[in-house]
Each structure stands twice: as C-alpha cells, then as structure tokens.
Amino acid sequence: MVTVDRLLTVREVADVLGGERYVRRLIEERRIEYVKDRRRVFIAESVVERYIASRTVPVRRAA
C-alpha cells in the first residue's frame, strides 16, 4: 500500500522554516524536493521533516 504525504504550499513551509524567500531559494537551487503542478509548487510534509532532521545539530553533554 502506498501512503501519500500531505502536500504543503510554499507559504505553509515558510511558516515552519522561517521565510518564503528562503523556501523559494531552496526550490530554485534544487536543495529541497518539490512537486510542481502547472504553476503551483508543493512540498511534501515528509520532505520538510527530513530537511529539518538533516540540519539538526545534536546537543553536547558536559563532561
């Protein structure tokens, strides 16, 4: 069975990542996967989660 992620608009992703210009630059530079339907652009929720996880820096514990 295939599961389909919820597709988010650029504006919805911008609310999470901090700016529409930033998200559009990620798309333009092809640094994030996206779906294009004619002129509309969508980003799967799991793609946003992976993007955040790949840039998460672990906390160092004091010795």
N, C-alpha and C positions, 0 to 999 in steps of 0.2 A: 504494500500500500504506500502511495506517495503522499507525503504531507506537504502542504503549501504554507509558507510563511505569510504573515500579514505584510503587505507592501505599504511602505511609508512614503509620504511625499517628501520633497526636499525640505519644506518648511518644518515638518514633523521631526525629521532627522536633525535639522538645525536647532530645534529646541533642546535636543539631547546633547549635541556636540558643541553648541555654542556659537552658531552663526551661519546664516545662509550663504554668505560669500565663501566661507571656509568649505562648506559641503560642496558647493558648485565647483570650487577649485579642485577638490578631491576627485570629482567626477571628470572634470576636464583633463586632469593629469592621469586619469585612469588608475587612481590609487585606491579606489573602492568600487566594488561590483555594483552594477545598477541595471535596471530594466527600462527600456525605452519603448513607449507606445506612442507612435507618431511623434508628437512634440512633448508629451508628458514624460517625466522621469520619476521612477520609483526605486526605492532601495528596500530590500527585504530586511525584516527585523533581525534575523539571524546574522546577516552581514554586518549590521551595526554592532551587534553584541560581539562578534568576532573581532571587529575593528577596535573596539574598546579593550577587549581582553588582550589583544596583541600589543597594546600600548600601556598596559597597566604595569607599574613598577612595584615589585614586592617590597615590603617594609623590612628593614634590617632590625634585628633584635639586639639590644645592648648586651655585651658580654659580662 
